[in-house]
Amino acid sequence: MKKQLLAIGGLLAAATIALSGCSGSASASAGGSGGTKKLMIAEPVHGIGYLPLYAAIDNGYFSKQGLDVQTTTLTGGAHVNAVLSGDAWGFIGGIESAAIANAKGAKLVAVGGVVDRANVYWVARKGVKIDPDDIAGSIKGLRFAVGRHGGSPEIDSLYELKQLGLNPSKDVKIVNNDVSGSELSLLKSGQADIAETSEPVLGQGISQGVWDEPFVSLPEALGKFAYSDIVTSKANVQKDPDTVTKFDAALAQGMDYVTSNHDGAEKIAEKEFPNMAPDVIKTTLDRTYKDGFWDGIDISDDALKVDLTVARDAGLLADSANPATADNILDLSHLPKN
């Protein structure tokens, strides 16, 4: 069977995280002017992979459903905790993050998919030679900049190192960086030799001459699985299923927009990432389309099974007493009927 990718979400914060820069908490915003319902979606990063969600917001698809959807970026696993505390209606991230929380007593479900491939690439600092026929031998002994400890990109890369026959704790020197995008400065300053990165930072690094094209593309190597999804509480679904139906309808429109209107998607990306040059955005989106990041908002049972199995094997998901399954962690009954 084709090897699959681990997509481990951030470890949950122990304390309640207060949101900054938001217009109000999800729990306190059930209403709104003219009957509009406000919903906050917490995201671990502001990333190009989430463009279908941004398109649904920016094109007014949520507004037409009577929803005022906003996003807030919370790092360090706080995007999950924001939903647990009621400060956000939902988060965008890996389903295994919901499973980890549920194993500790939470009741979260995924109601729609967004990203179908791992947004993780390996790059080498200019001057570092990588033999494409011997990647393992080329990177052995190098300093490898990865994301925050316990986050999806780090675990994805540790998993792939093992697939290459390397021992992550012995054969490379792991350099954790807690802030998305800091791999640029780590490689530029010579503090690391290779790095994992994601779009849109991948395109920025190429544009700035910090690295060339990636020598490992995890979306290409590891195939389709549920990488980032919309997760909310079962209580939210039970008390207001109509809101979930409206949310999914708008999200599906956003997905259709970015997959069918590439020029329009560029304009949305330019709005969401104003500090990126237009040519970098175009290159980034070209890669995103080529690598198949988006394929509707359904979530397959097979994709979920791989995600949960690898999370358990990694030791981050201990749910043997009440295992997460498609029946108890997916609620796709509100997806638009084709």
N, C-alpha and C positions, 0 to 999 in steps of 0.2 A: 504494500500500500504506500502511496506517496506520502512522504513525511509531512507532518502538519506542524503548525506553529502554535506556540504558547502565547497567550495574550493576557498576562497577569496584570491586573489593575493595581492601583496603589493600596498600601496597607492603611487601614482606617485610623483616623486620628482619634485619640482617646477623649479629647474634650470637644465640646460643641464649638464649631467655628462660626464666628460672626461674619456676615458678608459685608464687604465694603464696596462703595460705589454703586449700590443698588437702590432702586426706588421703593423698596419695601419687601418684606419677606413673603414667601409663597403662602404661608399659613394665614397671613393677615390680608391677603389680596384676592379673596374669593370673588369679590365684585369689581366694579370699575365704572367709569363714566359710561352712561348709555348701556349698561348691562354687560360691558366687556369684562372678561375674566382675565386677571393677570397671572401669568405663570413664569417662574424663574427656572432656567435650566443651567445647572452648574457644569462647567467644563474644566478638565484638568489642564488644558492648554487651548489657545486660540489657534486652531489648525486648519489647514486647507482641506483636510479630509472631511471636515464638518460643513462643507459648502452647501450641501442640500438643506441643512437646517438654517443656515444664514440666508439662503435664497428664499426659503419659505417666510422668513421674517421680513427681509428687505423688499420682496415683491408683494407683500400684503396678503399672502395666502392665509396666514393665521388670523389677521384682522378680519378677513371676510368670513371666518368661522366664529367671530366674536371673541377671539383670544388675543391678549396682549402678551406676546412671548418675548422675553429678554434673556440674555445670557450673561453669566458672570464667570470669570476665570479664577479657579481656586486650585492651587498646587498642593503637592504633598499628600494626596489622598483626600483632601478636604471636600472635593466635589461629592464624594459619597456621603460623608458625614453631614453635609448640608441638607441632604434629603432625609437622613435619619433624624435630624433635629427639627425638621419642618421649615427650615429657612429657604429651601428650594423645592419646587414641585417635582423636579426630576433631575437626573444627571445624564450626560452622554459619556459612555465609557464601556469597558468590557463587562459582559454578563458575569464573569467569574468574580468580579468585585461585589456584585449583588449576592452571589452564592456565599462568599466569605462572610459578608455581613449577616446573611440569613442563618449561617451556622452558629452565629453568636446571639441569635434571638430576633433579628430583624425580619421583616416580611416585605421583600422587594421583588418586583417582577419587571421583565423587559417587555415593552409594548411595541417596539418598532426598531428596525435596523438602519444603520447609516453607512458605516464603512465595512466593506467586505474583504479587505486585504490588509495585511500588516503595513503600516506606514513607517517602515524601519529599513534603513539602508546603511551599509558600511562604506566609509570613505577613508582614504589615506592622505596624510599631509604631503604636499608637494615635496618631492625628493625621496619619499619612502617608496621603495620598489615592491610591487606585489606581482607574483607570478600567478596568472589566472589558472595555470595547470597545477599549482601547488599552493593554494591559499593557506592551508594549515601551516606548511613549512615557512611561508612568507611572514606570517604574523606571530609565530611562536617567539616569545620573549619580548614582544612589543608592549608599549603602554597603550591601553585601550580605554578611551573615554566613553562611558556609557551614562545613561540617565540615572535618576535618583534610585537609591537602593530600594528594591521591592516594587518598583514601577514596571509597567508593561514593557517598555523598550529594553530595560536592563535584562529582565527575565527572558524576553525573546532572544536576545543576543547570547545569553548564557546557554540557552537551549541549543542554539545553532552552533556554538562553539563545540558542544558535546557531539553534535551530529558530524562535525568535521574531525572528530577523534581527539579533541583537545580537552585538557583539564582546566577549566576556567580559573581555578585557584592557584594553579602552578605554572601553566604554560603561557599565560599573559598576565600583565599587571593591570588590574581593573582600577580605573580612575573614575569615581562617581562624580557626576555634576548634577546638582539639584535643580538648576534653572535651565529650562528648554532654550536652546540656542547658544548656551555657553561653550558648546563644543567648538564653535568658531574660534573663540579666543584661546581655548586650550591647544588647538592645533596650530593656530597662528603664532602663538608664543613659544611653541616647542615643548609644552608640558605634556603632550600626548602625541603618539605616532599615528594612531588610527582612531576612528570614532564611529559610533552609531549616530545617525541623524534622521530627521524626518522632513517631509515637505511642510512648510516652504523653506526651512533652513537649508535643506540640501541644495536648492537652487541658488540661494544667496551665497553659499560657500563656493559654488562653482563660479558664479559671477565675480566674486571678489578674488578669485585665484588662490583660495586657501587649499582646495582639493580639486581633483578632476572628477569624472564620472564615477559612481559607486562601483566597487569591485564585488560587492555582494548586494543583491536585491532580494530581500525577504519576501515581498509580495510575489515575485516571480518564482522563487525557489520553493515556497511553502504553500502556495495555493490559497484557495478561498476558505474563509472561516469568519465567524462573527467577531470583528475586532472592536468596533465601537457601536453601541446601541443606546436607545433611549430607555432609561430605567426610572421607575417611580415606585411608590409604595402600593401594596395591595389595598390599603385603606383608601387611597385616592381613587383607585379604579372602582372599588365597591361603592363608595359614596357618590361618585359622579362619573359613571361610565360614559356619559354623553361628551364630557370634556376630552376623554381619551379618544373617542371616535373622531371628534373634530380635529384634535391634534394630529392624529395619524393621517387624516385626509389632507391636511395642509402640508405635512411632511412629505407625503407621496407626491404632491404637486411640486415641491421643491426638488425632490429627487428627479422627477421627470424633466424639470427645467434644466438642471445642470447636465443631465445626460443627453438631452436633445438639442440644447442651445449653447454651443461652446462659446460663441461670442458674448452671449448674455452672462454666462458663468464668469468670463473674464472681467466683466464690468462689476459683478458682485464681489469678486476677489479683490479688485482694485479698491473698492469701498472698504472692505473688511481689513485689508492689509495696505494701508496708505503709504507705508514706508518702503514698500517693495517696488522696484522699477517695473514698468509694464512688460518689458522683455523677459524679466525673471518670472513674472507671474505666468506669462504665456508658456515658457519652458516648463515651469512647475506643473501647470495644468495638462500640458501635452503628456508628461510622464504619468500623471495621475490617471488620465484616460487610458493610456497604453497599459498600465498595470492593473486596470480593472477595479479601482477602488469602490465604484458604485454600481449596484445591480438591484435596484428596488429596495423596499423597506421590509420585506419578509425576512425571517430568520429561520434557517433550516435546522431540523433536529440534528443532522449530521454535524453541522458547524458547531452547534452547542455541545454535542457529545465530545468532540475533540477538545474544545476549550476547557470543559470541566475535567476531563480525564488528565490533561497535562497539568492543570492547576493542582489536582490532587497529587500527581506524581512529583510535583515540585515542592510539596509539603506546605503550600500556602492555604489549601482548602482541606480542612478536616471536618467532613460532614457525613461520616459513616453512620452516625446515629439517625440522621434524617437527610439522605442524599438529595442533592439538587437534581431535578430532572426537567424535561421539557414540560411536563404536566404541572409542576409547581413553581417554575421560575420564568416561564413564558406565558404571556397572555396576548395572543395575536388575534383574538376574536373581534377586535375593533379595527383591524386593517380594512381598507377599502375593498369592496367586492368587485372583482374584475368582470 
